[in-house]
Amino acid sequence: QLQLVESGGGLVQPGGSLRLSCAASGSRFSIYVLGWYRQDPGKQRALVASITGSGITNYADSVKGRFTISRDNAKNTVYLEMNSLKPEDTAVYYCNAQYFNGEDYWGKGTLVTVSP
């Protein structure tokens, strides 16, 4: 079982950058597909980016070229580097870990606010 804790959210001006981190406690971290999701009030949680154990990445169209997901299996941590932030990137960002056997873990989220 994994426990996920996000950090790095905050207030940033449009055009700015933030790096989110998600630290996991538990074993076998490297086998999980890791993802970052975000949720606006009143909207469904949506995938932002994901990365497999072998490093294959996938991004939502809205963040391609601006966000980069990476993982450090030695540190049990996944990152989301966010550049050229826009007001529409404002949301609560959640870390997720999934395995094909149905394991599905979520962090509690970190708020990112992009505003002048």
C-alpha positions in Angstrom: 0.0 0.0 0.0 1.2 3.5 -0.8 0.6 6.8 0.9 1.1 9.9 -1.3 1.8 13.4 -0.1 1.9 16.4 -2.5 3.8 19.6 -2.0 4.9 22.7 -3.9 1.6 24.3 -4.7 1.0 28.0 -4.1 0.2 31.4 -5.7 2.1 32.3 -8.9 1.7 35.0 -11.5 0.7 34.2 -15.1 3.8 33.1 -17.0 5.5 31.9 -13.9 6.6 28.4 -12.9 6.1 25.9 -10.1 7.3 22.4 -9.4 5.0 20.0 -7.6 6.4 17.0 -5.8 4.6 13.9 -4.6 6.4 11.7 -2.1 5.3 8.1 -1.6 5.7 5.9 1.4 5.5 2.2 0.8 7.3 -0.4 -1.3 7.5 -1.3 -5.0 7.1 2.4 -6.0 8.8 1.7 -9.3 6.0 -0.6 -10.6 3.3 2.0 -10.4 2.0 4.3 -13.2 2.1 7.7 -11.6 -0.1 10.6 -12.6 -1.0 14.2 -11.8 -4.6 15.1 -12.0 -6.3 18.4 -11.4 -9.8 19.5 -10.3 -11.6 22.8 -10.6 -14.5 23.5 -8.3 -17.7 21.9 -9.8 -15.7 20.0 -12.4 -14.5 16.4 -12.7 -10.9 15.5 -11.8 -8.9 15.4 -15.1 -5.6 13.8 -16.0 -2.8 16.3 -16.5 0.2 14.0 -17.0 1.3 10.4 -16.4 4.5 8.4 -16.4 5.0 4.6 -16.5 7.6 2.7 -14.6 9.7 2.7 -17.7 9.4 6.4 -18.2 6.8 6.7 -20.9 4.9 9.9 -20.5 1.5 11.2 -21.5 0.1 14.7 -21.3 -3.2 16.5 -21.6 -3.3 18.6 -24.8 -3.7 21.7 -22.7 -0.4 21.3 -21.0 1.8 19.9 -23.7 5.0 21.8 -24.1 4.5 23.6 -20.8 4.5 20.8 -18.1 6.9 18.0 -17.6 6.3 14.9 -15.4 9.3 13.0 -14.1 10.0 10.4 -11.4 12.8 9.4 -9.2 12.3 5.8 -8.1 15.3 6.0 -5.7 13.5 8.8 -3.8 10.0 7.4 -4.2 9.0 10.8 -5.7 7.2 12.0 -8.8 7.4 15.6 -10.0 5.4 18.0 -12.1 7.4 20.9 -13.5 4.9 23.6 -14.6 6.1 26.5 -16.8 4.3 29.3 -18.6 1.4 29.0 -16.2 -2.0 30.4 -17.1 -5.0 31.4 -15.0 -6.8 28.4 -16.3 -4.2 26.1 -14.7 -5.6 27.1 -11.4 -6.9 24.0 -9.6 -6.2 21.5 -6.9 -3.5 19.1 -8.2 -3.6 15.5 -7.0 -1.0 12.8 -7.2 -2.1 9.3 -8.2 -0.5 5.8 -8.4 -2.1 2.9 -10.2 -1.2 -0.7 -10.9 -2.8 -3.1 -13.3 -4.1 -5.3 -10.4 -6.5 -2.5 -9.4 -4.4 -0.7 -6.9 -5.3 3.0 -7.0 -3.9 5.5 -4.5 -4.5 9.3 -4.2 -2.9 12.1 -2.3 -4.9 14.8 -0.6 -4.0 17.5 -3.2 -2.2 20.7 -3.4 -3.7 24.0 -4.5 -2.2 25.9 -7.4 -3.4 29.4 -8.0 -2.3 31.4 -11.1 -3.3 35.0 -10.7 -1.8 38.5 -11.2 
